[in-house]
Amino acid sequence: MTNSRKTTIAVLFGGRSVEHDVSIVTAQQLMRAMPDSYHVLPVYISREGKWYTGDALRTLENFKDERITSRPDVQPVLLSPDVRHHGFIVNPLASGWFKKPQVQRVDVLFPAVHGTHGEDGTLQGLFELADIPYVGFATLGSALTNDKIMTKQVLRQAGIRVVDDVHFSRAEWQRDADSTMARIKDMLPYPVFVKPATLGSSIGVGRADNDQLLRASIEVALGFDRRVLVESAVTQSVEINCSVIGYGQELQASVLEQPLSWSDFLAFEDKYLRGSKGMQSQARVIPAPLAPELSAHIQEIAKRAFQAVDGRGITRVDFLVRPEQGEVFLNELNTLPGSLAFYLWEASGVPAGELIDRLVRYAREAYAEKRASVYDYKNALLSVATTSGTKGAKGSKTRA
């Protein structure tokens, strides 16, 4: 008799982030695309940071009611960092004979939390403590790619061309805004783009063509983040996107797309409010109308960038390209869940169900590799400390 138990995948979404609503939409799309071979456990994180589960969370319409977490079929949960649980504690504060906390074990965690507390490595750190396989970048890669300033520094070290920039902190701006303005104008010509260092979905991003707009855009961006990035606008360029999936040496780049927008850059409204399917609803050309050699070059850069930031699972790499000159600038990497570009992989011959299967496999392979490392290292330190005292142990090391 074979074991036919379905693999339980917990899809986490929502969160304490300005991209909370985007995350809800992403999770609904993801859960609808899940193959029947998986048992899906929805886990919603409220705007206040409270965690819940329940079947009602699988229906987008239900989120129109702000009291959704008060429904009787929605229960509070906590992801336990205790490795014995390997999952969630349901009704963690319940007490009495008829209401007791229960453990819901899961096989794989699938984060769909955009932005802060989701893509920035904090959630991934909790997953590591819980010792459960999870889809997407690990803690380091997530934290790195969530920070546009740090990402640029790593990519430059890897020999990948990025856009010229100036970055500074809120404290620097408040201390001497005029000096910061002078530094920007000395290094970058107009027009420029102003971006919060760690946000996505184009929130807080502005274009500036003069001093007045630059100051205003910086003030807006600093309202969302303590650090700001000002970048040169790559004029007469087109945006080209490429998704990369894989783990270790197994990497695959998707076909390229050219998004089309009525504005100078893809604003939040372009990405999410032009239809009901998020990024999938925006106008685009697939495959991008580029020469085969240039397309292959961009795909190769995308894979190199994936490796440079210690990527695993999936990311979407966004480029600014001047086709006639053959110039390619890597703009940013969008990790899970911002990178779940089902449409790009369908155009590459990988349907959504197969893509999810591969991402789950990569998560398990990464987990198996983690388990191969030694974490319990026993030595004689405690015996020495209890015999000679901690000062004696330290002193002996100093005198050696």
Steps between C-alpha positions, in 0.01 A plus 500: 500500500648837397484821695278740304517790743510828316789738551383784724609842378437806715454816291581807711372841393396847617743639755603830655592669176375774269472219243249309716216507245729400213605198707138389545443503124826313435410229750155448349656454156757262644250287689277470192799379299601232754489145357253258658791299639540762775292577805501880531495666840433875472676710764401866508704762687291805584614860466564493875721190473253241633497157333187305398393193304170369364331409171332841479844648431514320165228723350597849386144633533509436875772759546256778417377448856758647739360271771609188316729392784200501739316231307441176693677298228819711528738413783815664639828316440869537578793355308697319765878544503518177704629231263282239670183657362605534135202721433235727649338515841126551439310698767820554701321682785207259527439324833245263650370154420336586171748755367864402501793606283570259217802451278453519123806344341607623157744364244593820315451873563418718199533871583285744303567801724616800300745758626587570863482200735465270200764544232764650730630185669310536827240240411766271356692520828192373683469216248861403571433488875187292443714260291242464223576503125389823333473629146711787377820680596661425835553760771814659355378517140160637605647772720757593237268531201240683706754779545558679169814671625671181615387311190673753277824466694500121466411511130778749428745265674374223270570713194132557417414846372248698705367856482704782658358612835535706815365372829460652846313467825211690654740633764735638231211672324363652820846618605585676171254464212674766291833318513331173402324674210832643382662155511218348294511776238879481479493125427173444311336697220124542480273313464543269799290246686464508878434170679467375858786254554291204610151522350348343189188535286620850399367641829671827590681520164507835319657656193661842527595739219588800717604601851147552627382155391818341632450645847135398503577146381769457765259611774245244379755218479639576847150459636517132401863419582795632700727475192443630149651427162515758219577349159573638157220452252615280214343703219399348166486156659240226533426284803572131451419235762630147537415241764754250632427177687735246649724391782874448498623436149152422362390836359252589229413841360156571356415670175523877520213745522468869423236659725307790348387795710340836435742670743877535527522207738276222625308659784296311758186565293661353188594183683191427706201721422456459125321168533421213731813293443773727633817510292349245263237754394738769378584539132821329396682350205615136539756415381661842511579635150879479531772343289564137601858578601392785728223286653748222577740754651230635733400148607862424584533817708179408686646162596830657607312746720298214651821328604667822620228560760489135612164445335282195521147425389386785279554868423404746230789711377407839354727671247519833321624441145608721212459247217671700228813552708482154657523658847352302790450634853370274775233700681392270785426143609151415621504195726208289609214587495555795269661263253217248453477580129279209394442665163874505420541133584189396312652675196820304571317167497471462878135505616413638845456159662839379379663825613359453851619139504852610411503773764389250764773261387765773526375580851541139605842471338619811684361359824680169445827686439446700819446177696834371372680769702609444861314712759564303820869527583594361840833571666661519842431871553226453762707246692798735506279795599341312790841383623708817470228762464431722202775748590754219514394367161520844343827576674664184378407593145644847544832371636539236231 
